[in-house]
Amino acid sequence: MKNLVPKINAEIESLQENVKLQLEKGNKAAGTRARKSALELSKLLKEFRKVSVEAAKK
């Protein structure tokens, strides 16, 4: 779980940066990167939930 949290934080930062670029400058490539980050973040959060539930059972 210790490895997962920094990955989640990095993905959130990437998402925020790319969303900002898309909204403020109309950068279409940033929108694509933001959607990719959102998908990756979703995967990481599912993994975090799985690991967290397992840790709570111990």
Secondary structure, 3 states (H helix, E strand, C coil): CCCHHHHHHHHHHHHHHHHHHHHHHCCHHHHHHHHHHHHHHHHHHHHHHHHHHHHHHC
